[in-house]
C-alpha cells in the first residue's frame, strides 16, 4: 500500500473537480465518497442533488471562518493511497476504514479529537482513494502535520499486516522523487518509455559515472543533448544546476527544468562534488574547459572490461569485510560502473544492463555516510569503460563483457546482503532486482565465449582431461562431483589447461578462486570459476584465438618453453 502526500493547494473546488471528473484519460470510474469527517457529507458522485460547490463550502467552512490575514496561504491537503497490484480489490467499507486511519495517523483528524480538520475520501478506481482535507481545525487552530508523509507510510505498513495485503518495504527518505501522475500521463501520451524526470536522472547519472570534475561533467551533459542552466552566486561561484530535455516543454513552450536534487538526493551539485574530492578541486570553475590531458589514454573495450572486473572483485571483498563507511562508498561507486557498462555494451546486453543500473540506483544510497577515496578504483573503472568506447558483442570485447557481468553479479549480491543486514529493506530489494537483470544480461553475453571454451575442453585428450579432473578433486573436493556434471565443466577443464600452459599451478589457482568467496548464489559453479581463473591468470577471455593443447607435449617440455616470470607472476598469484 503506497500513500503519497501531494503538494498543498489553494483551491478545494479545483481538486474536487479533478477527483470527481473523468480523469486525463477517462480513467476515473464511478467517483464517490467512501468516508468523510461527517457521515452526512454530500456526495456529488452518488447524490444527484449534491454539487461540488456544496461539498467544497462545507470543507472550507473552518477556513472561511477565520479573518483573511489568518488563513493559511495553502489550505488544501491531499493524500492518495494506492493498493499494490497484487492486492485484491477492496470494498468501499475497507477503503473507508483505511481513510479514517490515515487522517488519524497523519494528524488531520486524530482519534477522539472532535475538533479535527474536515476531510473527505473519494474513490474513482478499484485500486486507490484520494483524501482531501482543509488545514484549519474546527477550533480555528492549525493541525500538527510534522512528518505527515512518514506517519502515513508507517500506518500503511500496519494496515498491510492487519489486512493481509502485500507487505512493501519501509522507506528511509533516501529514494529519488517519484514522477507525479501528471508526468506519467504526459509520458504515456507522448509514448515515452520513461518520464522526463526519469530520463534526466538516468542521463545525469551516466554523465557522473567516472567524471573527474565539473567541467567534464557539464561537457557530458551537453554532449547528451540536455539543456543546462548553472546557478551562479554573486561571487561567481557555482551553486547548482538544472537540466531539461529539449522536447519537454510546458504550455508556454518553455523547457521544464529539474534541479539535480529533484532528480535524486545524490545528484545535487554538492553531493556530486564529494565524488571528486580525491581527484579534482571542488571549487574548480565549471566555465573552464575540460582538461583533455586528464582523460585516460584510450584502451580497447576488452582491456577496460578486464580491469573493471578486477576492481569489481576487490570491491566484493571490501563489501564482505569492510567497515560501513567504506562499504557505502563502494556500493555508490558500483552504481557508476553499472551505468558505464550499460552505456558502452553491445545491443544484445544493453537493455538488461540498463535495467540493472536503473534498479541498482536505489541501492546506491542509504543513510550510511560514504567515506570517499576508498572507491577510487571503481570510479576509475567506470571512467575507463566510458573512454574505451562501445564494445562489440564478440571476440575479447564480448568475452570480457561476460566476465565483468559475472563479477558485477557477485558485487550486487554482496550489496544486497549488506543492505539486508543493515535493515535497508528498499535498498536490499533494489539490489536483488538488479542482480536478476545482471543474470539475464549474463545469459545473453556468455554463451558464445563459453561455447568456444566448451569445445576446447571437449577436444582435450583423455589423459589431459583426467589431469584436470585430478586438479579439481585435489583443490575443491566438496564441489568436484557437482562441477563434473555441469555443462560448464568442459570450459573449466580447458581453462585449467590454459592456466597450466601459461605457467600457473592449476590446483593452487583453482583453490584460491573457489575460496575467495561463497559460490552458493551461482547457478553454474563451473562458469563462475572459469571467469575467476581467466581473470586471475590473466588469460584471454576469448579463447578462440588461443592455440590448441598438444596432447603429446609433456608438462616438462611446456615448462622448458615457458618464459621467465617475475615474482608477481608466480603460480597462483591473483591479478
N, C-alpha and C positions, 0 to 999 in steps of 0.2 A: 504494500500500500504506500503510495507516494503522495505526501502532502506538499503543497508548494504555496508559499506566501508571495503574492504578486505585489507589484508596486502600488502604493496608495494613490487614490484618485480624488477628484474634486466633485464628480457628478454621479450621484447614486442612480439617477434615471438612465444615464448612458450605459452603465453596467447592466442594469435590468433589461434594457432593450437588447443588449447582446445576449444575455443569458436566456431570455425568452424568445429570441429571434431564431431564424433558420440556420444561422452559422455561415461561415465563409463559403463552405461547400455543401450547403443544405444538410449538414451532418447532425444538426440538433433535431431530435425526435421527441415529441410529446413533452415539452418543458413543463415542469410543475414543481410545487413545493413538496419537500419531504419532511421538513421541520422548520420551526421559526421560534422567535422569542415568545410569541403568543400563539397558542393553538388556533385562535380565531383570525389570524392574519390573513388578509385577502390573497387569493392565488389567481393571478391573471391567466394562468395556464389551464385551470380546470373550471373556474367560475366565470361564465360569460359576462356577468355584471361587474366584475372587478377589472381595474385598469392598472397599467404600470404606474401611473401617477398616484393611484390610491396607495399602493404598496410603498412607493417612494416617500410620500408625505408622512406615513407612519414611521418609517425607518428614520427619517430625518428630523422628527419632532424634537428630540432632545437637543439636536444641534441648533435648530431654529429658535429654541427657547433661550439660547444664550445671546448676549449682545454681540454684534458683528465682530467687534475687536477681540472677543474672547473665543471665537470659533476657530477650530484648527484649520490651517491652510488646506490640508488634505485630510478629509474626514472619512473617506471611504476605504474600508479594509476588505481585502479579497483573498480568500483561500480556496484552492482547488484540491480535491482529494481523489486520487485515481487508484483503482484496483490494479493488481498485476495481471498480465494477460492470462496467466494460468489459473487465476481465481474464478470461482463460479459467479454467475450473475446474482447479485444481492437484491433482496427485496427493498421496497421503499421504507419499510419499517426498520430494516437493518441499517440502511443509509441514514435514516433519521437519527438512530442511536449514535452512529459514528459522528454525525454533525454535532450533536449535543456534547459528545465527549471532546471534540476538537475545540469548540468555543470555550468549554470549561478549562481545558488544559492550557490554552494559549492566553487566557486572561480576559477574553472578550466577555464571557458570561460565566464566572466561576460558580461552581455548585453551591447552592444555598445563599447566593447573593441576589436578592430581588431587584437590586438597583444596577444590574449589569447593562451592557450595551444591547441595543436592539440588533437582531440579525435574522437572516433567512437563508435556507439551504435549498438550492434549485438543482433538480436533476433533469438533464436533457439528453442523456445517453446511458447505456447499460452499465458502463464501467467507471463513471465518475460523477461527482457532485461539485457544485460551486457554492461557497458560503460568502455572502455579502453582509457586512456589518458597518454601522456608523460609529465613529470613535468619540462619542460623548455618552457617558452613562446616564441613567435615569436621574441620578442625583446631581448631574451637571459636571461631575469630575471626569478626568480622562482615565481610561483603563491603563493598567500596568502591563505593557506588552514587551518587556525585556526578553530577548531571545525567543520571540514567538515562533520563529521557524524551527529552532531546535526543540522546543517543547512539543510542537506538532509532530516532529519526527519521532520523539520518544513515545508519544501517545500512539502513534501508528504502529510501533513495534509491539506495544501491549495489545492493541486491537488484533494484530495478526496472530499473536499467540492465543488469545482468548477465542477468536472466531475461526481458528483453523485455516487461516489464509497463508499464502506464500510468505515466508519469512525473508525480508530483504535485509541487506547488510546495513549496519549502522554507519552513517557518515561521520566525518570528523572536521568538516569545514575546509578541507584542502582540495575538494573537487573543482573542476572547471565549471563555470556557469553554464547551465543547460540552455539550449536555444528556447526562445519563447514559442508559444503556439503560433503567433503571427509569423515568426521566422520560419517555422516548419511548414506552415501552409503556403507561404510565398515560395519556398524551395520546391514544394510539390507542384505548384502552378508552373514554375519555370523548369520543371523536370531536372532539378539538380539532385545529385546523389546525396549531397550533404548541404546543410545550410551555409550561408556565407560566413557566419561566425565559426563554424567547424572547419570550413575550407581554410580560413585565415589562420586558425590555430595550428592546423597541420603544416601550412606553408611556413609560418613563423618558426615552428619547432625545427623544421628542416633547415631553415636558414641559420639557426643557432647551432646546429649539430657540428661540432668541431671548429666553429669560428673562433678566431683568436682576439677579436676586438670589435669595437663599434663600427669602424669603417667597413670592415669585411662583412659584418652582419647586415648593415644597411645596403651594401652593394648586392648582397644575395637577395634581399627583399626586392630591390629594384629589378634585378635580373629575372625574378619570378613574376614580374608584371604588376606588383601591388602599387597602389597609391600610398605614399608615405608622407606623414607630416611630423615634424620634430617640434617638441615643445621646448623653447629656449628661455632661460631666465634672463633678466636684465643684465646680469654679469656676463652673459654669453655661454654659460654652462648649459649642457643638455640635460633636461629634467625628465623627459619621457618621449613617447612616440605614439602615433596612431597609424593604423593601416586600414585600407579599404580595397575591395575588388572593383575594378574599373566599371563593371556592368551591374553593380548592385547600388541602386540609387533610390532615393525617396521620391515622394510625389512632386517635389520641386526640382527634381533632376539632379540633386546634389548627392555625392557619394556618401554612403552610410559607413561611418568610421567607427573603429573599435580600438580602444587603448589595449596595450599588452596585458594589463592586469585584468581586463574584462574578457580576454581570451582564456587565460589560465593564471593562477596565482604565481607561477614561476616564470611567466613571460613578461612581467613588468621589467622596465629597464634596470632598476636596482638589483633585482633578483638575477637577471641575466649577467650583470656585471660581476656577480660573485663567481661565476664560472671562469671569468677571465683574470681573476686576481693573481693567478700564478704565471700567466703568460703575457699579460698586457697591462698597460697603465689604465686603470679605470677612468681616469679623468681625461683620457685622450679624446680630443675633439673629433666628433663624427664628421666634420667638414673636411678633414684631411683625407686624401685618397688612400685606399688600402695599400699597404706596403707589399708589393708583389714578391719581394725578396723573402718575405716571411712565410710564403706559401711553400709547402713541401715539394720537393722535386717529383715530377710525375713518375709514378711507378705503374706497373701493369695491375689491372684489377685483381688478377690472381695473387700477386705478391701482397697487395694491400689486404686481401681477404685472409691470407695465411697469417700475416702479422696481427690482424684483428682477432683471429681465432686464438692466438697465444695470449693476447691481452684479455680476452673474454674468459679464457680458462683461469688465468690468475685471479680475475675478479670473482669467479665462482669460489675459489678457496678463501678469499677475503670475506665474502658474504657468509661462508660457513663458519669462519673462526674470528673475524674481526670485531672491533668494538662498534657500537651503534652508529656513531658519527661517521666512521669510515664506510660502514655498510651503506648508509643512506647516500653518501657521495657516489659510491659505485653503482647503486641502483639508478640514481638520477642519470649518471653518465651512460649507463646501459641503454637508456631510452634514446640517447643521441646516436649510439651505434645502430640501433634498430631503425631509426629514422634515416640514417645514411645508407644502410643496407637496402631498405625499401626503395630509396631514391635511385640507386645505381644498379639494381639487379635486373636480370632479363625478364621478358614479359611473362614467361610461364610460372615464375615465382613471385612476381611483383605484387599481385593482388593480395595474396595471403600474407606476404611480408608487410605490406601496407596496413592490413588489418591487425597484424601482430603489434606493429608500432603504435597504431591508434589505441588498441586496448591497453598496452603497457604504459601509455601516457599517464593513466590514472594511478598506476602502481609506482610511478617515479616520484610521487610527492607524499609526504607524511609530516607529522609534527616533530619528527626526529630531525634535528638540525644537521645538515650535511657539513662535514669538515672538508672543504675543498682543498685540492692539491693532491690528495691521495688518488683522485680519479684521473690524473694526468694521462696515464697510459690508455685508458678507454677513450678519452676525448681526442687524443692523438690518433687512435684507431679510426674514430669517426671521421676525423679530418682527412686521413689517408684515403679512406673509402670515397669521400666526396671528390678529392682531387685526382684519384686514379681513373675516374670516369666510369661510364656504364660498362657492365660486364656482359660478355656473351654467355649464352646458356650452354656452351660446350667447351671441350678441352679443359685446360687448367682453370680457366675462369669458372666454368660450371662445376668442376670438382671441388674447388676451394669454396665455392658458394655453399655446396652441401656440407663441407667440413665446418664452415662458420655457423651455418644454421644449426647444426648438431650441437656445437659448443654453446650457442645462444640459448638453445632449448634448456640446457642444464643451468645456465645463468638465471633464466627467467623462473625456472622451477625452484632454484635456491632462493630467489627473491620472494616467491610465493610462500615458502616455508618460513622465512624470516618474518614476513608480514603477519602470517598466521600466529606465530609465536608471540608477536607483539600485540595481538588482537586488533590489527588493522584489517577489518573484515573486507572493506571495499577494495583496498589495495591487493589483498591476497586473491580475491575473486578476479580482479583485473589481470593479475599476473598469470593465473591459471588459464584465463581466456586467451591471453597472448601465447601461452605455451601450446594450446591447441592449434592456433593459426601457424605457429612455427612447425608443428608436427606436419601439418598439411603442406607447408612450403617444402619441408624436407622430402616428403614423399614425391613431390614434383621434381626436386633437384637431384636426388640421389640415384635413381635407377640406372642412368647411363654410366656414370663413373664406377658404381658398384658392379654393374654388369660386366665392365671390362675386367675388373679385378676378379669377379666370379669365374670368368672364362680362363684367366691366367691361372687361377687356383685349380681349375679342372684339368688344365694341361700339365700341371706338375707331375713328375714321375711318382710312382707309388712309393719308392724309398724316401724321396724328398718330402712327400706329403706326410708320411708316417713320422718323419723327423719333426714336422710342425705339430703333429698330434702329441708327440712326446714333450715338446716345449710347453704346449698348452696344459697338459696334465701336471707337469712339474710346477708351472707358475700359478695356475688358478685351479687347483684340484676340485674345489667346491663348485666351480662353474663349468668345468670341462664337458661333462656329459650334456648339459643344456646347450652349450655352444655347438657341439658336434652335430646336433640335429637341426640347427638353424640353417636356413638357406644361405645366410651370410658367412658360414664357416669357410667356404672356398675363398672368399675375398680376404678373410683374415689370414688364411694359410698363405696366400700369395703375398700379403703384406709382411708376414713374418719372414718369408723367404727374401723379400726385397730388403728388409732391415738387416738381415744377416749378410747379404751381398754388400750392403753399404758399410759394413764393419761394426755393427752393433751386436750385442749379445741378446738374441731374441727373447730368451726366457726372462732375463732381468728386466728388459724393456717392457715385456708384457705384464710382469708382476707389478711394476711401477705404475703402468697405465691403469690396471684394474684396481690398484689400491688407493689411487688418488682421491676417489670419491665413489659413493654408492652407485650401483647400477640398477637399483630397483625400479626406477622410473623409465628405464629404457625398454622399448618394445623389442628391440633386437640388440642383445648384448654384443654380438659379434660386430654389428655395424658401428656401434659406439667405439669399440676397441680399435677398429680399422682406422677411424679418423684420429683417435688419440695417438696411435702408434705412428701414423704417417706425419702428424704434426711434430711429435717428439723426436722422431728420427730424421726429420727434415727430408722426407721422401716426397716426390711429386704426387700431388693429389690425383692427377690424371695419369694413370699407368699405361695408357695406350701407346705412348712413345718409348716406354722402357724396354730394354732387351729381354727376351725370354730367358728363363733359367735353364742352364745346360745341365741336365741330369748326370752327365758323365764327368763334369768338373768337380773335383773334390773340394772339401772345405779348405784343405791346406793350400791347394792351388789358388783358390779365391783369396785366401788370406795373404798369400805372397803377392798377389796382384793389387792389393789394396794400397792406396797412398797413405803416407804417414798422417796421423791426426794429432791435433792439439789436445791439451788437457780437457778443454771443454767439449771435445768431440768423442770422449771415451764412451764405451758401450753403456747404454742405459742413461746417458746424460740427457735430460729433457731440455728442450729449447723453447 
